[in-house]
Amino acid sequence: MNIKGYKSILSLAACTLLGTSVYAQSWKQEAVNCLNNGEFAKVEQIIGSLKKKEKKQHAFLVDSLQAMMSRIRNDFRLTPEEGKKLLLEKVPNATDEQIKTWKEKKYLETRIIDGKEWWFRKTIRNFGLLNKELFASSIIFDKRKDYNEYHESCEYLLSQKADENNVRDWKKVEATFVLEVPANEIPNGKVIRAWIPFPYDNGRQRNFQIISSSSAPTHSVNSLHHTVYMEQKAEKNKPTRFEMKFSYEVGAQIFHKGDILRNLKPYNTQSEEYKKYTSQELPHMLVNDRMKKLALSIVGSETNPVIQASKIYDWISANYPWAGALDYSTIPCMPEYVLAIDHGDCGQVSLLYISLLRSLGIPARWESGWEFKADWTGYHDWAEIYFEGTGWVPADVSHGRTTHNEPFQDFYKTSIDGYRFATNEGIGGELSPKKKFIRCETVDFQAGEVEWGKGNLSNWKSSLKINKITPIK
């Protein structure tokens, strides 16, 4: 996709994100245009020229614009000199002409802000993952251990007995989630509101229990993002620590492709669920002519939805390598961004996958949270696909890159391991209780969210620690 085309998407989606009334007044459109063009100083001038009453009336939009600029600046914070110095540590003899070529090939991601070039803070690491011309052998070597671990895990899971829901290898997980706001971040005695992720019943998770919490917990109601809400008062010179110890049971769910094909029935296209999960959800789940044309070019004459989904999965895995992502809240349209930049992390490729499937009339939806081992945790996003005759089937298109060798290359197309902590069944939803200010993460929800009476808080840290994993016999 050319840059001009991407900018038009950027403008459209930014307007969608920043308010449906953005065209109602010229300053709003001008501010969004300046944001899109990297003219941040002009955005600040526009905001600064607003009268106090108007600024208060449009406080959410003003906050959104300022937050967007802050997050983009945080991502693009390396000067060209700093970026080149780090790059030369990887490629000592790199020339300016080569660097220009690598930018054109999208191995290096940069942005112009107020007339100056800035390099993405993760771009040097990403360069080593994306430039297969220089690093193919080292990439393969680094991943060999991961491949072996995944293959051993798949082999073990396939040997286990499944229950009536195709879930096996149940285990009890005990964990601690901590969210800490630094001392003196807000005035003494003021209330801090925090939302912490919590697991939910998706057929692979059950028996949830809060063992202890730092303050009275309130569970979310009717939200796509399953949370526990807490409040605490800030104390002078002391960090405010929100802590929740909890347990739940989780298993691996495995569906065999052959069984899905044998049980496959025509979709009930009149059902509300079918309509919901094949429809467009702006800005990140696209169902349009472009997506349908792309999907059809991938699947060809194939009409079986199980095989269509498999072909699209393989196409994404083959064409879009993993790389560290920008702040999701600054990406106006995730599927378009992946197509424009030629790589994507787990959430980005999952949204492209969901969009392509929905464009073919295959119901697909989002799920996300954390992935973990006994000594490691990390954010992760994946998808679920609905096949009539079987039901909802998990699919992790990002993990398609880790199981290339037979006999496990298709494992994550219709299965998922049990080392997951799922907390989201959608994106961009309202938290419960409702947040008063713009979220730090406007798409996903994994780290938590924090605010106080006068605004959102972004200077805080959170972590998930796995305390114990006990197999259930």
ChimeraX attribute file (.defattr): number of C-alpha atoms within 10 A of each C-alpha:
attribute: neighborCount
match mode: 1-to-1
recipient: residues
	/A:1	12
	/A:2	9
	/A:3	10
	/A:4	9
	/A:5	11
	/A:6	17
	/A:7	15
	/A:8	12
	/A:9	17
	/A:10	24
	/A:11	19
	/A:12	14
	/A:13	17
	/A:14	24
	/A:15	19
	/A:16	15
	/A:17	18
	/A:18	18
	/A:19	14
	/A:20	10
	/A:21	12
	/A:22	19
	/A:23	13
	/A:24	9
	/A:25	9
	/A:26	9
	/A:27	16
	/A:28	23
	/A:29	16
	/A:30	16
	/A:31	22
	/A:32	23
	/A:33	18
	/A:34	19
	/A:35	24
	/A:36	16
	/A:37	17
	/A:38	19
	/A:39	18
	/A:40	23
	/A:41	14
	/A:42	15
	/A:43	23
	/A:44	17
	/A:45	11
	/A:46	16
	/A:47	19
	/A:48	11
	/A:49	12
	/A:50	13
	/A:51	10
	/A:52	9
	/A:53	9
	/A:54	11
	/A:55	16
	/A:56	12
	/A:57	11
	/A:58	13
	/A:59	13
	/A:60	16
	/A:61	19
	/A:62	20
	/A:63	17
	/A:64	17
	/A:65	21
	/A:66	16
	/A:67	19
	/A:68	21
	/A:69	20
	/A:70	14
	/A:71	16
	/A:72	19
	/A:73	18
	/A:74	14
	/A:75	21
	/A:76	22
	/A:77	18
	/A:78	20
	/A:79	16
	/A:80	15
	/A:81	11
	/A:82	12
	/A:83	20
	/A:84	19
	/A:85	13
	/A:86	16
	/A:87	20
	/A:88	13
	/A:89	11
	/A:90	14
	/A:91	13
	/A:92	10
	/A:93	10
	/A:94	13
	/A:95	12
	/A:96	10
	/A:97	9
	/A:98	11
	/A:99	15
	/A:100	12
	/A:101	13
	/A:102	16
	/A:103	14
	/A:104	11
	/A:105	14
	/A:106	18
	/A:107	23
	/A:108	25
	/A:109	20
	/A:110	21
	/A:111	18
	/A:112	13
	/A:113	19
	/A:114	14
	/A:115	11
	/A:116	10
	/A:117	14
	/A:118	21
	/A:119	23
	/A:120	24
	/A:121	21
	/A:122	19
	/A:123	26
	/A:124	21
	/A:125	15
	/A:126	20
	/A:127	21
	/A:128	21
	/A:129	20
	/A:130	25
	/A:131	16
	/A:132	14
	/A:133	8
	/A:134	13
	/A:135	14
	/A:136	13
	/A:137	10
	/A:138	13
	/A:139	15
	/A:140	12
	/A:141	11
	/A:142	10
	/A:143	13
	/A:144	13
	/A:145	11
	/A:146	13
	/A:147	17
	/A:148	14
	/A:149	14
	/A:150	18
	/A:151	21
	/A:152	12
	/A:153	13
	/A:154	21
	/A:155	14
	/A:156	11
	/A:157	21
	/A:158	16
	/A:159	10
	/A:160	12
	/A:161	10
	/A:162	17
	/A:163	11
	/A:164	6
	/A:165	11
	/A:166	16
	/A:167	24
	/A:168	23
	/A:169	21
	/A:170	22
	/A:171	20
	/A:172	19
	/A:173	21
	/A:174	19
	/A:175	18
	/A:176	18
	/A:177	20
	/A:178	19
	/A:179	21
	/A:180	17
	/A:181	22
	/A:182	15
	/A:183	16
	/A:184	14
	/A:185	17
	/A:186	20
	/A:187	13
	/A:188	14
	/A:189	11
	/A:190	13
	/A:191	16
	/A:192	20
	/A:193	20
	/A:194	22
	/A:195	28
	/A:196	27
	/A:197	26
	/A:198	27
	/A:199	26
	/A:200	20
	/A:201	14
	/A:202	13
	/A:203	13
	/A:204	22
	/A:205	22
	/A:206	17
	/A:207	12
	/A:208	17
	/A:209	14
	/A:210	16
	/A:211	12
	/A:212	13
	/A:213	17
	/A:214	14
	/A:215	14
	/A:216	11
	/A:217	17
	/A:218	14
	/A:219	15
	/A:220	20
	/A:221	13
	/A:222	10
	/A:223	16
	/A:224	20
	/A:225	31
	/A:226	25
	/A:227	28
	/A:228	24
	/A:229	24
	/A:230	21
	/A:231	19
	/A:232	17
	/A:233	15
	/A:234	23
	/A:235	17
	/A:236	14
	/A:237	12
	/A:238	13
	/A:239	15
	/A:240	20
	/A:241	19
	/A:242	23
	/A:243	19
	/A:244	23
	/A:245	19
	/A:246	20
	/A:247	22
	/A:248	20
	/A:249	23
	/A:250	30
	/A:251	25
	/A:252	23
	/A:253	23
	/A:254	23
	/A:255	20
	/A:256	14
	/A:257	16
	/A:258	10
	/A:259	11
	/A:260	18
	/A:261	17
	/A:262	10
	/A:263	11
	/A:264	17
	/A:265	12
	/A:266	10
	/A:267	16
	/A:268	11
	/A:269	12
	/A:270	8
	/A:271	9
	/A:272	9
	/A:273	12
	/A:274	19
	/A:275	15
	/A:276	14
	/A:277	21
	/A:278	24
	/A:279	19
	/A:280	16
	/A:281	13
	/A:282	14
	/A:283	21
	/A:284	23
	/A:285	28
	/A:286	26
	/A:287	21
	/A:288	15
	/A:289	10
	/A:290	12
	/A:291	20
	/A:292	19
	/A:293	13
	/A:294	13
	/A:295	23
	/A:296	18
	/A:297	11
	/A:298	19
	/A:299	19
	/A:300	10
	/A:301	9
	/A:302	12
	/A:303	11
	/A:304	12
	/A:305	23
	/A:306	20
	/A:307	14
	/A:308	21
	/A:309	24
	/A:310	17
	/A:311	17
	/A:312	23
	/A:313	25
	/A:314	19
	/A:315	16
	/A:316	22
	/A:317	20
	/A:318	12
	/A:319	12
	/A:320	20
	/A:321	18
	/A:322	20
	/A:323	20
	/A:324	16
	/A:325	19
	/A:326	19
	/A:327	16
	/A:328	17
	/A:329	20
	/A:330	20
	/A:331	21
	/A:332	23
	/A:333	24
	/A:334	24
	/A:335	25
	/A:336	24
	/A:337	21
	/A:338	19
	/A:339	17
	/A:340	15
	/A:341	18
	/A:342	18
	/A:343	24
	/A:344	25
	/A:345	18
	/A:346	22
	/A:347	26
	/A:348	25
	/A:349	29
	/A:350	29
	/A:351	26
	/A:352	26
	/A:353	28
	/A:354	28
	/A:355	30
	/A:356	30
	/A:357	27
	/A:358	28
	/A:359	25
	/A:360	21
	/A:361	19
	/A:362	23
	/A:363	26
	/A:364	28
	/A:365	25
	/A:366	22
	/A:367	24
	/A:368	24
	/A:369	24
	/A:370	20
	/A:371	17
	/A:372	17
	/A:373	12
	/A:374	12
	/A:375	9
	/A:376	10
	/A:377	17
	/A:378	14
	/A:379	18
	/A:380	20
	/A:381	25
	/A:382	26
	/A:383	27
	/A:384	23
	/A:385	24
	/A:386	20
	/A:387	21
	/A:388	19
	/A:389	15
	/A:390	15
	/A:391	11
	/A:392	19
	/A:393	19
	/A:394	24
	/A:395	27
	/A:396	26
	/A:397	28
	/A:398	27
	/A:399	20
	/A:400	20
	/A:401	20
	/A:402	20
	/A:403	20
	/A:404	17
	/A:405	12
	/A:406	9
	/A:407	11
	/A:408	18
	/A:409	17
	/A:410	20
	/A:411	26
	/A:412	24
	/A:413	27
	/A:414	24
	/A:415	22
	/A:416	25
	/A:417	23
	/A:418	21
	/A:419	19
	/A:420	25
	/A:421	26
	/A:422	26
	/A:423	24
	/A:424	26
	/A:425	20
	/A:426	17
	/A:427	19
	/A:428	19
	/A:429	16
	/A:430	14
	/A:431	22
	/A:432	19
	/A:433	17
	/A:434	10
	/A:435	17
	/A:436	14
	/A:437	18
	/A:438	17
	/A:439	24
	/A:440	22
	/A:441	17
	/A:442	16
	/A:443	18
	/A:444	27
	/A:445	27
	/A:446	26
	/A:447	22
	/A:448	24
	/A:449	25
	/A:450	26
	/A:451	22
	/A:452	19
	/A:453	12
	/A:454	9
	/A:455	13
	/A:456	20
	/A:457	20
	/A:458	14
	/A:459	10
	/A:460	17
	/A:461	13
	/A:462	17
	/A:463	15
	/A:464	21
	/A:465	17
	/A:466	19
	/A:467	14
	/A:468	13
	/A:469	16
	/A:470	11
	/A:471	12
	/A:472	12
	/A:473	6
